[in-house]
Amino acid sequence: MQNQMRGPAGRPPKEPLNRNALRRAIQYLSRYRLQAAIPYVFLIIATLSMLVVPRLLRNMIDAVTQGVLADGILTALKQIPPALMNQALPRLLEFLKLPADWSQEQLVAQMTANKADAPNILVTAAIAIVLFAIFRGLFSFLQAYWAERNSQSVAYDLRNDLFGKIQRLSFSYHDRNQTGQLMIRATDDIEKVRLFIGQGLLQLVGALVLIVGALLIIFTTNVQLALVVVPIMPIAFILFMIFGAVSQPLFIKVQIRLSALNTLLQENLAGIKVVQAFVRERSEQAKFNESANALLKQQIKVAGLFSILFPITFLVANLGQSATLYFGGQQIIGGTLTLGEWQEFSMYLFYLFFPMAQFGFIITQMGQAAASATRIFEILDARSDVTDKPDAATLPPVQGKVTFENVTFRYFGGGDPVLTSVSFEAQPDQTVALLGATGSGKTTIINLIPRFYDPTEGRITIDGHDVRDVTLDSLRAHIGIVLQETTLFSGTIRDNIAFGKPEATMEQVVEAAKAAAAHDFIMSFPQGYDTPVGERGTTLSGGQKQRIAIARALLLDPHILILDDSTSSVDMATEAQIQRALDRLMKGRTSFVIAQRISTVMKADQILVMDKGQIVARGTHAELMEDSPIYAEIYNSQLVGDSQHEIRPVPQPAMA
């Protein structure tokens, strides 16, 4: 890619954190309505099932302690002499917190009932705990399943939206951005957002439900102990907010460095032949090591931050538990708290501080997801330089008259103009050849016709319709293009020829291939048109790929044909074959031809000689030979020079 987005010293640019990006990603769940709410309903049910367990455990412990106590008191009552009973009974009733006017018979009856009820309470509570555990397990499974399904659905939508946006963005956007950066956003960034929506968000909601439920219960169970614990919680929340604010920019930098590493990897894999041909393996390895080291340092920095967070979290939780042990122990000694109540409170205290410990993991996922969502929506919110106007009309069938009116063009809205006040007119059925040195503006002209870019000044019309006033789809449907850089896709040869017209019949595909002088070599393969071309057409030669690209354009039967140096990768014999086919096929079409070899443009109806973004000469071959010194110089250097070189006599050795 040209003009890659790099900062000073090759570092990736700093990306601002969009704090609304994660919220926007979560809003993708609203597309699924009821389905999106299902895991949270199951989450609440599973959490409530968990909150019931401490109360059941309290009943079990209290039943056991009361049964043991009742048995001991009944034994003691039998051993107390009748003479001392009047003195011992009031003390026993006070210790047991029973009415002071109870008789010995009432006390014995109560203790006997407690002893008899203990096994029943124990069994009932145990069965209830098992049932609630099964209940919780079932709904936890359903919650996880539906959360995963929802997160995969959101990832599916985000990935498709991102891919669709990348497909629609103009050439200028892709000129400014690296392929690796776009790839990492469509893969790793979306996966991090998906993980938070499928796990982190659910854990966050579950933690909040558990904390609120536990707080309500401990305040209704033991206000004094609850007031001891509650002041510790704001400290933990403040810590989490601080760490969250610090961590999110760090995660942004991690993703930037990961993008840089992925870009380097993608470029090297695409250019592996060049790397090996120039023996640059070591230098490229050094560049990769440097990029990987930058990523490693940033990840270690994040890990260091969270290695501080988690111990602090557990310290706060231990402070709360220590305070509970101390004050709860005093209440037990004072007889105002039973062992069952203390155990119940301890479990609810765990339900308070365990979610707070989870916040460390949740913040990690949230920070990563927020950073990734920022990068995703940076693309989704990107404005394309080339878009349909709100009132854009469909381009009707055209004759093919193309007019440039004082067209000036600058890349990215700045710098020196690539084209300056270019004006010309191509009549229907004409072949217009563009000739000039590299960088003279030839390719820019043909890129402006299908609106890969829009002119900075002036306008371009087709049959009088400004190309900016019609829809892109209808405009490009009338134009067939063979670019200088041939791109084929993984699949068969037939798939690549029919790329722009998938519904084409086999007969139409073969006809286009024959017209492009591709049929013979295609049939030489054992699988013919079903031959796989490999990634980027690696199984084909340059000339074969170019002829398939020509067939792909011809299959569309366009009104306007653009050939950007389309015979540059073929030998002279193949070029002559293609040229004869193109001469026939250009009839009835307005054709624009870019060629480095002057022999391929000599028959053009109009030749435009370009130099430094301007048309310095125009006319037919004969006219330009008479009137244009530049054209005559190009002609002489390419044809006359070659001819003289071919007939130059070979020097003979001197005679002795």
C-alpha positions as CSV (number, residue, x, y, z in Angstrom):
1,M,0.0,0.0,0.0
2,Q,1.1,3.5,-0.7
3,N,1.2,6.3,1.9
4,Q,0.9,3.8,4.8
5,M,-0.3,5.2,8.1
6,R,2.9,5.4,10.1
7,G,4.1,7.7,12.8
8,P,7.6,9.0,13.4
9,A,10.4,6.4,13.2
10,G,8.0,3.9,11.6
11,R,5.8,3.6,14.7
12,P,2.1,3.1,14.3
13,P,0.0,6.2,14.8
14,K,-1.8,6.8,18.1
15,E,-5.4,6.0,17.9
16,P,-7.9,7.9,20.2
17,L,-10.1,5.9,22.5
18,N,-13.8,6.1,21.6
19,R,-15.5,5.4,24.8
20,N,-18.9,5.0,23.1
21,A,-17.6,2.3,20.7
22,L,-18.1,-0.6,23.1
23,R,-21.6,0.6,23.8
24,R,-22.3,0.7,20.1
25,A,-21.0,-2.9,19.7
26,I,-23.2,-4.1,22.6
27,Q,-26.2,-2.4,20.8
28,Y,-25.8,-5.0,18.1
29,L,-27.6,-7.3,20.5
30,S,-30.7,-5.3,20.1
31,R,-31.0,-6.8,16.6
32,Y,-32.0,-10.1,18.3
33,R,-34.4,-8.7,20.9
34,L,-35.9,-11.7,22.8
35,Q,-32.9,-13.9,22.0
36,A,-30.5,-11.3,23.4
37,A,-32.5,-11.2,26.8
38,I,-32.6,-15.0,27.2
39,P,-29.2,-15.5,28.8
40,Y,-29.8,-12.7,31.3
41,V,-33.0,-14.2,32.4
42,F,-31.3,-17.5,32.9
43,L,-28.4,-15.7,34.7
44,I,-30.8,-14.1,37.2
45,I,-32.5,-17.5,37.9
46,A,-29.1,-19.2,38.4
47,T,-27.9,-16.3,40.6
48,L,-31.1,-16.5,42.8
49,S,-30.6,-20.2,43.1
50,M,-27.1,-19.6,44.4
51,L,-28.3,-16.9,46.9
52,V,-30.7,-19.4,48.5
53,V,-27.9,-21.9,49.4
54,P,-26.4,-19.9,52.4
55,R,-29.8,-19.7,54.1
56,L,-30.2,-23.5,53.7
57,L,-26.7,-24.1,55.0
58,R,-27.5,-21.9,58.0
59,N,-30.6,-24.0,58.7
60,M,-28.5,-27.2,58.6
61,I,-25.8,-25.8,60.9
62,D,-28.4,-24.4,63.3
63,A,-30.4,-27.7,63.3
64,V,-27.3,-29.6,64.1
65,T,-26.1,-27.2,66.9
66,Q,-29.7,-27.0,68.3
67,G,-30.0,-30.8,68.2
68,V,-26.7,-31.3,70.0
69,L,-27.5,-28.5,72.5
70,A,-31.0,-29.9,73.1
71,D,-29.5,-33.4,73.8
72,G,-26.9,-31.9,76.2
73,I,-29.6,-29.9,78.0
74,L,-31.9,-32.9,78.4
75,T,-29.0,-34.8,79.8
76,A,-28.1,-32.0,82.2
77,L,-31.7,-31.6,83.4
78,K,-31.7,-35.3,84.4
79,Q,-28.5,-34.7,86.4
80,I,-29.6,-31.5,88.2
81,P,-30.8,-32.3,91.7
82,P,-34.5,-31.3,92.3
83,A,-33.3,-29.0,95.1
84,L,-31.2,-26.9,92.7
85,M,-33.6,-26.9,89.8
86,N,-35.3,-23.7,90.9
87,Q,-32.0,-21.9,90.7
88,A,-30.7,-23.5,87.5
89,L,-34.0,-23.3,85.4
90,P,-34.0,-19.4,85.1
91,R,-30.4,-19.4,84.0
92,L,-31.1,-22.1,81.4
93,L,-34.1,-20.2,80.0
94,E,-32.0,-17.0,79.9
95,F,-29.1,-18.7,78.1
96,L,-31.6,-20.3,75.6
97,K,-33.5,-17.0,75.2
98,L,-36.7,-18.7,76.1
99,P,-39.6,-17.1,78.1
100,A,-38.6,-16.7,81.8
101,D,-42.0,-18.1,83.0
102,W,-41.5,-21.5,81.3
103,S,-41.7,-24.5,83.5
104,Q,-39.3,-27.4,83.5
105,E,-41.8,-29.5,81.6
106,Q,-42.1,-26.9,78.9
107,L,-38.3,-26.7,78.6
108,V,-38.0,-30.5,78.3
109,A,-40.8,-30.5,75.6
110,Q,-39.0,-27.8,73.6
111,M,-35.6,-29.5,73.8
112,T,-37.1,-32.9,72.9
113,A,-38.8,-31.3,69.9
114,N,-35.6,-29.6,68.8
115,K,-33.7,-32.9,69.1
116,A,-36.3,-34.7,67.1
117,D,-36.6,-32.1,64.4
118,A,-32.8,-31.7,63.7
119,P,-32.5,-34.8,61.5
120,N,-35.5,-33.8,59.4
121,I,-34.3,-30.2,59.0
122,L,-30.8,-31.6,58.0
123,V,-32.2,-33.9,55.4
124,T,-34.6,-31.4,54.0
125,A,-31.9,-28.7,53.7
126,A,-29.4,-31.1,52.1
127,I,-32.0,-32.2,49.5
128,A,-32.9,-28.6,48.8
129,I,-29.2,-27.7,48.3
130,V,-28.8,-30.5,45.8
131,L,-31.9,-29.5,44.0
132,F,-30.9,-25.8,43.8
133,A,-27.4,-26.9,42.6
134,I,-29.0,-28.9,39.8
135,F,-31.3,-26.0,39.0
136,R,-28.4,-23.6,39.0
137,G,-26.2,-25.9,36.8
138,L,-29.0,-26.3,34.3
139,F,-29.7,-22.6,34.0
140,S,-25.9,-21.8,34.0
141,F,-25.6,-24.1,31.0
142,L,-28.5,-22.4,29.2
143,Q,-27.1,-19.0,30.0
144,A,-23.7,-19.9,28.6
145,Y,-25.1,-21.5,25.5
146,W,-27.4,-18.5,24.6
147,A,-24.7,-16.0,25.5
148,E,-22.2,-17.7,23.2
149,R,-24.9,-17.9,20.5
150,N,-25.6,-14.1,20.8
151,S,-21.9,-13.2,20.8
152,Q,-21.3,-15.2,17.7
153,S,-24.3,-13.5,16.1
154,V,-22.9,-10.1,17.0
155,A,-19.4,-11.1,15.7
156,Y,-21.1,-12.3,12.4
157,D,-22.9,-9.0,12.0
158,L,-19.8,-6.9,12.9
159,R,-17.6,-8.9,10.5
160,N,-20.0,-8.6,7.6
161,D,-20.6,-4.9,8.3
162,L,-16.8,-4.3,8.4
163,F,-16.1,-6.4,5.3
164,G,-19.0,-4.6,3.4
165,K,-17.6,-1.2,4.5
166,I,-14.1,-2.1,3.4
167,Q,-15.4,-3.2,0.1
168,R,-17.2,0.2,-0.4
169,L,-14.4,2.5,0.7
170,S,-12.7,4.4,-2.0
171,F,-9.3,3.7,-3.5
172,S,-7.9,6.7,-1.5
173,Y,-8.8,5.1,1.8
174,H,-7.0,1.9,0.9
175,D,-4.0,3.9,-0.4
176,R,-3.7,5.3,3.1
177,N,-4.2,2.1,5.1
178,Q,-2.2,-1.1,5.3
179,T,-3.8,-4.4,4.5
180,G,-2.5,-6.0,7.7
181,Q,-4.3,-3.3,9.8
182,L,-7.6,-4.0,8.1
183,M,-7.2,-7.7,8.5
184,I,-6.5,-7.6,12.2
185,R,-9.6,-5.5,12.8
186,A,-11.7,-8.0,10.9
187,T,-10.3,-10.9,12.9
188,D,-8.6,-10.3,16.3
189,D,-10.5,-7.1,17.2
190,I,-13.9,-8.6,16.4
191,E,-13.0,-11.7,18.5
192,K,-12.1,-9.5,21.5
193,V,-15.4,-7.7,21.3
194,R,-17.2,-11.0,20.9
195,L,-15.5,-12.5,24.0
196,F,-16.6,-9.5,26.1
197,I,-20.2,-9.7,24.9
198,G,-20.4,-13.5,25.3
199,Q,-18.5,-13.7,28.6
200,G,-17.4,-10.4,30.1
201,L,-20.7,-8.6,29.8
202,L,-22.6,-11.6,31.3
203,Q,-20.1,-11.8,34.1
204,L,-20.5,-8.1,34.8
205,V,-24.3,-8.3,35.0
206,G,-24.0,-11.5,37.1
207,A,-21.6,-9.9,39.4
208,L,-23.8,-6.8,39.9
209,V,-26.9,-9.1,40.5
210,L,-24.9,-11.1,43.0
211,I,-23.6,-8.1,44.8
212,V,-27.0,-6.4,45.0
213,G,-28.7,-9.6,46.2
214,A,-26.1,-10.3,48.8
215,L,-26.2,-6.8,50.1
216,L,-30.0,-6.9,50.5
217,I,-29.8,-10.2,52.4
218,I,-26.9,-9.2,54.8
219,F,-28.7,-6.0,55.7
220,T,-31.9,-7.9,56.5
221,T,-29.9,-10.6,58.4
222,N,-27.4,-8.6,60.5
223,V,-27.3,-4.8,60.1
224,Q,-24.3,-4.4,62.5
225,L,-22.1,-6.8,60.5
226,A,-23.3,-5.3,57.2
227,L,-22.2,-1.8,58.3
228,V,-18.8,-3.2,59.1
229,V,-18.3,-4.6,55.5
230,V,-20.0,-2.0,53.3
231,P,-17.5,0.9,53.8
232,I,-14.8,-1.4,52.3
233,M,-16.6,-1.8,49.0
234,P,-16.3,1.8,47.7
235,I,-12.5,1.5,48.0
236,A,-12.6,-1.6,45.7
237,F,-14.8,0.2,43.2
238,I,-12.6,3.2,43.1
239,L,-9.6,1.0,42.5
240,F,-11.3,-0.7,39.6
241,M,-12.3,2.6,38.0
242,I,-8.7,3.8,38.2
243,F,-7.3,0.6,36.7
244,G,-10.0,0.6,34.0
245,A,-9.1,4.2,33.0
246,V,-5.4,3.3,32.9
247,S,-5.7,0.0,31.1
248,Q,-7.9,0.9,28.1
249,P,-5.3,3.1,26.4
250,L,-2.7,0.4,27.0
251,F,-4.9,-2.1,25.2
252,I,-5.3,0.3,22.3
253,K,-1.5,0.3,22.0
254,V,-1.4,-3.5,22.1
255,Q,-3.8,-3.7,19.2
256,I,-1.8,-1.1,17.2
257,R,1.4,-3.1,17.6
258,L,-0.4,-6.3,16.8
259,S,-1.7,-4.6,13.6
260,A,1.9,-3.5,12.7
261,L,3.1,-7.1,13.3
262,N,0.3,-8.6,11.2
263,T,1.0,-6.1,8.4
264,L,4.7,-7.0,8.3
265,L,3.8,-10.7,8.2
266,Q,1.2,-10.2,5.5
267,E,3.6,-8.1,3.3
268,N,6.4,-10.7,3.7
269,L,4.2,-13.6,2.8
270,A,2.9,-11.8,-0.2
271,G,6.4,-10.9,-1.3
272,I,8.3,-14.0,-0.2
273,K,9.8,-14.5,-3.6
274,V,11.2,-11.0,-3.7
275,V,12.6,-11.4,-0.2
276,Q,14.4,-14.7,-1.1
277,A,15.5,-13.4,-4.5
278,F,17.3,-10.4,-2.9
279,V,18.6,-12.5,0.0
280,R,16.8,-10.2,2.5
281,E,15.7,-12.9,4.9
282,R,17.9,-11.7,7.8
283,S,16.9,-8.1,7.5
284,E,13.2,-9.0,7.3
285,Q,13.7,-11.3,10.3
286,A,15.3,-8.3,12.2
287,K,12.3,-6.1,11.3
288,F,9.9,-8.8,12.4
289,N,11.8,-9.3,15.7
290,E,11.7,-5.5,16.3
291,S,7.9,-5.4,15.7
292,A,7.4,-8.5,17.8
293,N,9.5,-7.0,20.6
294,A,7.4,-3.8,20.6
295,L,4.3,-6.0,21.0
296,L,5.9,-8.0,23.7
297,K,6.9,-4.9,25.7
298,Q,3.4,-3.5,25.5
299,Q,1.8,-6.8,26.6
300,I,4.2,-7.0,29.5
301,K,3.3,-3.5,30.5
302,V,-0.4,-4.5,30.6
303,A,0.4,-7.7,32.5
304,G,2.4,-5.6,35.0
305,L,-0.6,-3.4,35.6
306,F,-2.9,-6.3,36.3
307,S,-0.3,-8.0,38.5
308,I,-0.8,-5.1,40.8
309,L,-4.6,-5.0,40.5
310,F,-5.3,-8.6,41.5
311,P,-3.3,-8.6,44.8
312,I,-4.9,-5.3,45.8
313,T,-8.3,-6.8,45.1
314,F,-7.6,-9.8,47.3
315,L,-6.2,-7.5,50.0
316,V,-9.4,-5.6,50.1
317,A,-11.4,-8.8,50.2
318,N,-9.3,-10.2,53.0
319,L,-9.7,-6.9,55.0
320,G,-13.5,-7.4,54.7
321,Q,-13.3,-11.0,55.8
322,S,-11.0,-10.1,58.8
323,A,-13.4,-7.5,60.0
324,T,-16.3,-10.0,59.7
325,L,-14.4,-12.6,61.7
326,Y,-13.6,-10.2,64.5
327,F,-17.0,-8.5,64.9
328,G,-18.9,-11.7,64.1
329,G,-16.8,-13.6,66.7
330,Q,-17.7,-11.0,69.3
331,Q,-21.4,-11.4,68.6
332,I,-21.1,-15.2,68.9
333,I,-19.4,-14.8,72.3
334,G,-22.1,-12.4,73.3
335,G,-24.8,-14.9,72.3
336,T,-26.4,-12.6,69.7
337,L,-25.2,-14.6,66.7
338,T,-25.5,-18.3,66.1
339,L,-22.9,-20.4,64.2
340,G,-25.4,-21.0,61.4
341,E,-26.0,-17.2,61.1
342,W,-22.3,-16.5,61.1
343,Q,-21.7,-19.1,58.4
344,E,-24.5,-17.7,56.3
345,F,-23.1,-14.2,56.7
346,S,-19.6,-15.5,55.7
347,M,-21.0,-17.0,52.5
348,Y,-22.9,-13.9,51.6
349,L,-19.7,-12.0,52.3
350,F,-18.0,-14.3,49.8
351,Y,-20.7,-13.5,47.3
352,L,-19.9,-9.8,47.8
353,F,-16.1,-10.0,47.4
354,F,-15.8,-12.8,44.8
355,P,-17.6,-10.7,42.1
356,M,-15.3,-7.8,43.1
357,A,-12.3,-10.1,42.4
358,Q,-14.0,-11.0,39.1
359,F,-14.0,-7.3,38.2
360,G,-10.3,-7.6,37.6
361,F,-10.9,-10.1,34.8
362,I,-13.9,-8.3,33.6
363,I,-11.9,-5.0,33.3
364,T,-9.3,-6.9,31.3
365,Q,-11.8,-8.1,28.8
366,M,-13.7,-4.7,28.8
367,G,-10.4,-2.8,28.2
368,Q,-9.5,-5.1,25.3
369,A,-13.0,-5.0,23.9
370,A,-13.2,-1.2,24.2
371,A,-9.9,-0.8,22.4
372,S,-10.9,-3.2,19.7
373,A,-14.4,-1.7,19.3
374,T,-12.8,1.7,18.8
375,R,-10.7,0.4,16.0
376,I,-13.7,-1.4,14.4
377,F,-15.9,1.6,14.4
378,E,-13.1,3.8,13.2
379,I,-13.5,1.9,9.9
380,L,-17.3,1.6,10.1
381,D,-17.5,5.4,10.6
382,A,-14.9,6.2,7.9
383,R,-16.3,8.4,5.2
384,S,-15.5,7.3,1.7
385,D,-14.3,10.0,-0.7
386,V,-16.4,8.4,-3.4
387,T,-20.1,7.9,-2.6
388,D,-23.5,8.1,-4.3
389,K,-25.3,11.4,-4.0
390,P,-28.6,11.2,-2.1
391,D,-30.4,11.9,-5.4
392,A,-28.1,9.9,-7.7
393,A,-29.8,8.4,-10.7
394,T,-29.2,5.2,-12.6
395,L,-27.1,5.7,-15.6
396,P,-29.2,4.7,-18.6
397,P,-27.8,2.8,-21.6
398,V,-25.0,4.8,-23.1
399,Q,-23.4,5.3,-26.5
400,G,-20.0,5.8,-24.8
401,K,-19.1,9.4,-25.3
402,V,-16.6,10.3,-22.6
403,T,-15.7,13.9,-21.9
404,F,-13.1,15.4,-19.5
405,E,-13.7,19.1,-18.8
406,N,-10.7,20.9,-17.2
407,V,-10.1,18.0,-14.8
408,T,-7.5,18.6,-12.1
409,F,-6.7,15.9,-9.5
410,R,-4.7,15.7,-6.3
411,Y,-4.3,12.6,-4.2
412,F,-5.9,12.9,-0.7
413,G,-6.8,16.6,-1.3
414,G,-3.2,17.9,-1.1
415,G,0.2,18.1,-2.7
416,D,1.0,18.8,-6.3
417,P,-1.7,17.9,-8.8
418,V,-1.3,14.6,-10.6
419,L,-3.5,16.0,-13.4
420,T,-3.8,19.6,-14.4
421,S,-6.6,21.0,-16.4
422,V,-7.0,17.9,-18.6
423,S,-9.7,18.2,-21.3
424,F,-10.5,15.8,-24.1
425,E,-13.4,14.0,-25.7
426,A,-13.7,10.4,-26.7
427,Q,-16.4,9.7,-29.2
428,P,-18.4,6.4,-29.2
429,D,-16.6,3.6,-30.9
430,Q,-13.3,5.4,-30.7
431,T,-10.1,3.9,-29.3
432,V,-8.2,6.5,-27.2
433,A,-4.6,5.6,-26.5
434,L,-2.7,7.2,-23.5
435,L,1.0,7.4,-24.0
436,G,3.7,8.9,-21.7
437,A,6.4,8.2,-19.2
438,T,5.7,6.6,-15.8
439,G,4.0,9.1,-13.5
440,S,2.7,11.2,-16.3
441,G,-1.0,10.7,-15.2
442,K,-2.2,8.0,-17.6
443,T,-3.5,5.6,-15.0
444,T,-5.1,8.4,-13.1
445,I,-7.2,9.3,-16.1
446,I,-8.6,5.8,-16.4
447,N,-9.2,5.6,-12.6
448,L,-11.3,8.7,-12.8
449,I,-13.7,7.3,-15.4
450,P,-15.3,4.6,-13.2
451,R,-15.0,6.9,-10.1
452,F,-12.3,5.1,-8.3
453,Y,-11.4,8.7,-7.4
454,D,-13.2,11.9,-7.9
455,P,-11.6,14.9,-9.6
456,T,-10.5,17.7,-7.4
457,E,-11.7,20.2,-10.0
458,G,-13.6,20.0,-13.3
459,R,-15.9,17.2,-14.3
460,I,-16.2,14.0,-16.3
461,T,-19.3,13.1,-18.3
462,I,-20.5,10.0,-20.1
463,D,-23.1,10.9,-22.8
464,G,-23.5,14.2,-21.0
465,H,-24.2,12.6,-17.5
466,D,-21.8,13.8,-14.9
467,V,-20.3,10.6,-13.4
468,R,-20.9,12.0,-9.9
469,D,-24.6,12.3,-10.5
470,V,-25.2,8.6,-11.2
471,T,-25.0,5.6,-9.0
472,L,-21.6,3.8,-8.8
473,D,-23.2,0.4,-9.6
474,S,-24.9,1.6,-12.7
475,L,-21.8,3.5,-13.8
476,R,-19.4,0.6,-13.4
477,A,-21.8,-1.8,-15.0
478,H,-21.0,0.0,-18.3
479,I,-17.3,-0.2,-17.9
480,G,-15.0,-3.2,-18.4
481,I,-11.5,-2.9,-16.9
482,V,-8.2,-4.8,-17.1
483,L,-5.8,-3.2,-14.7
484,Q,-2.1,-3.2,-15.0
485,E,-1.8,-5.3,-11.8
486,T,-3.6,-8.5,-12.6
487,T,-5.6,-9.9,-9.6
488,L,-7.1,-13.4,-9.7
489,F,-8.9,-15.0,-6.8
490,S,-8.7,-18.5,-5.4
491,G,-11.0,-20.8,-7.4
492,T,-11.2,-22.2,-10.9
493,I,-10.3,-20.4,-14.1
494,R,-14.0,-20.4,-15.0
495,D,-14.9,-18.7,-11.7
496,N,-12.3,-16.0,-12.4
497,I,-13.5,-15.3,-15.9
498,A,-17.1,-15.2,-14.7
499,F,-16.2,-13.0,-11.6
500,G,-18.2,-10.0,-12.8
501,K,-21.0,-12.1,-14.2
502,P,-21.4,-15.3,-12.1
503,E,-24.6,-16.3,-14.0
504,A,-22.8,-16.5,-17.3
505,T,-23.1,-19.7,-19.2
506,M,-20.2,-21.9,-20.0
507,E,-20.5,-21.0,-23.7
508,Q,-20.2,-17.3,-22.9
509,V,-17.2,-18.0,-20.7
510,V,-15.5,-19.9,-23.5
511,E,-16.3,-17.2,-26.1
512,A,-14.7,-14.6,-23.9
513,A,-11.7,-16.7,-23.3
514,K,-11.3,-17.3,-27.1
515,A,-11.6,-13.6,-27.7
516,A,-8.8,-13.0,-25.2
517,A,-6.6,-15.7,-26.8
518,A,-6.9,-17.7,-23.5
519,H,-8.9,-20.7,-24.6
520,D,-6.0,-22.7,-26.0
521,F,-3.8,-22.6,-23.0
522,I,-6.8,-23.2,-20.7
523,M,-7.6,-26.4,-22.6
524,S,-4.0,-27.5,-22.3
525,F,-4.6,-28.1,-18.6
526,P,-6.0,-31.5,-17.6
527,Q,-9.0,-29.9,-15.8
528,G,-9.5,-27.2,-18.4
529,Y,-11.8,-24.5,-17.2
530,D,-12.1,-26.2,-13.8
531,T,-8.3,-25.8,-13.2
532,P,-7.7,-24.1,-9.8
533,V,-5.6,-21.0,-10.2
534,G,-4.2,-20.9,-6.7
535,E,-3.8,-17.9,-4.4
536,R,-3.4,-14.7,-6.4
537,G,-3.1,-16.9,-9.5
538,T,0.3,-18.3,-8.5
539,T,-0.2,-21.4,-10.7
540,L,-0.4,-19.3,-13.9
541,S,2.2,-17.3,-15.8
542,G,1.9,-13.5,-16.0
543,G,0.7,-13.6,-19.6
544,Q,-1.9,-16.3,-18.7
545,K,-3.2,-14.3,-15.8
546,Q,-3.5,-11.2,-18.0
547,R,-5.4,-13.0,-20.7
548,I,-7.9,-14.4,-18.1
549,A,-8.3,-10.8,-16.8
550,I,-9.0,-9.6,-20.3
551,A,-11.6,-12.4,-20.7
552,R,-13.1,-11.4,-17.4
553,A,-13.6,-7.8,-18.7
554,L,-14.9,-8.9,-22.1
555,L,-17.5,-11.2,-20.6
556,L,-19.3,-8.2,-19.3
557,D,-19.7,-6.9,-22.9
558,P,-19.1,-3.3,-21.6
559,H,-19.9,-0.1,-23.5
560,I,-16.6,1.4,-22.3
561,L,-13.4,-0.7,-22.2
562,I,-10.3,0.2,-20.2
563,L,-7.1,-1.6,-20.8
564,D,-4.3,-0.5,-18.5
565,D,-1.1,-1.8,-20.2
566,S,-2.9,-5.1,-20.5
567,T,-0.3,-6.7,-22.8
568,S,2.7,-5.8,-20.7
569,S,3.2,-9.4,-19.4
570,V,3.0,-11.3,-22.7
571,D,5.5,-12.0,-25.4
572,M,5.4,-10.4,-28.9
573,A,3.6,-13.4,-30.4
574,T,0.9,-13.5,-27.7
575,E,0.6,-9.7,-27.8
576,A,-0.2,-9.9,-31.5
577,Q,-2.9,-12.5,-30.9
578,I,-4.5,-10.4,-28.1
579,Q,-4.2,-7.3,-30.2
580,R,-6.0,-8.8,-33.1
581,A,-8.8,-10.0,-30.8
582,L,-9.0,-6.6,-29.1
583,D,-9.2,-4.8,-32.5
584,R,-12.3,-6.8,-33.3
585,L,-13.8,-6.4,-29.8
586,M,-13.2,-2.7,-29.5
587,K,-15.5,-2.1,-32.4
588,G,-18.8,-0.7,-31.0
589,R,-17.1,0.4,-27.8
590,T,-15.3,3.4,-26.5
591,S,-11.9,2.0,-25.5
592,F,-9.1,3.5,-23.5
593,V,-5.7,1.9,-23.9
594,I,-2.6,2.5,-21.9
595,A,0.6,1.0,-23.3
596,Q,4.3,1.4,-22.8
597,R,5.0,0.1,-26.3
598,I,4.1,2.5,-29.1
599,S,3.4,-0.3,-31.5
600,T,0.2,-1.2,-29.6
601,V,-1.4,2.3,-30.0
602,M,-0.5,3.2,-33.5
603,K,-3.9,2.2,-34.8
604,A,-5.8,4.3,-32.2
605,D,-8.3,6.9,-33.3
606,Q,-6.9,9.3,-30.9
607,I,-3.6,9.3,-29.1
608,L,-3.1,11.5,-26.0
609,V,0.6,12.1,-25.1
610,M,0.9,12.8,-21.4
611,D,3.7,14.6,-19.6
612,K,3.7,15.7,-15.9
613,G,-0.1,15.5,-15.6
614,Q,-0.9,17.4,-18.8
615,I,-1.8,16.5,-22.4
616,V,1.1,17.8,-24.4
617,A,0.0,16.4,-27.7
618,R,-3.1,14.7,-29.3
619,G,-4.0,13.2,-32.6
620,T,-3.6,10.1,-34.7
621,H,-0.2,8.4,-35.2
622,A,0.3,10.2,-38.5
623,E,-0.6,13.6,-37.1
624,L,1.6,13.2,-34.1
625,M,4.6,12.1,-36.2
626,E,4.2,15.4,-38.0
627,D,3.4,17.7,-35.1
628,S,4.7,16.3,-31.9
629,P,8.5,16.1,-31.2
630,I,7.8,14.1,-28.0
631,Y,5.8,11.5,-29.8
632,A,8.3,11.3,-32.6
633,E,11.1,10.9,-30.1
634,I,9.2,8.0,-28.3
635,Y,8.6,6.4,-31.7
636,N,12.2,6.7,-32.8
637,S,13.6,5.4,-29.5
638,Q,11.3,2.4,-29.4
639,L,11.0,1.3,-33.1
640,V,13.8,2.9,-35.1
641,G,16.3,2.3,-32.3
642,D,15.3,-1.3,-32.0
643,S,15.4,-1.8,-35.7
644,Q,18.9,-0.3,-36.0
645,H,20.0,-2.5,-33.1
646,E,18.7,-5.6,-34.9
647,I,20.5,-4.9,-38.2
648,R,23.7,-3.6,-36.7
649,P,26.5,-5.7,-38.2
650,V,28.5,-7.9,-35.8
651,P,32.1,-6.6,-35.6
652,Q,34.6,-9.0,-37.2
653,P,37.9,-9.8,-35.6
654,A,40.9,-7.9,-37.1
655,M,42.9,-9.7,-39.7
656,A,46.4,-10.5,-38.8
